[in-house]
């Protein structure tokens, strides 16, 4: 996604402020993205925030790590090895 994509969205909505997410909204959206695919507009707004927020980028990295680690855990129904 490039800055011209962001400019197109802002032209349609009339204001960049209307599309800006705060960190609380981003953390919720990152969590929701684990459960469902985000819509294009959500992905765009999320990407715009992550470009400028190191804290949310780190939170995203941590979620990715946890998801990967959880996938490696054996199922409880599997017998021990």
Buried (B, 14 or more C-beta within 10 A) or exposed (E): EEEEEBEEBBEEEEEEEEBEBEEEBBBEBBEEBEEEEBEEEBBBBBEBBBEEBEEBBEBBEEBEEEEEEEEEEEEEEEEEE
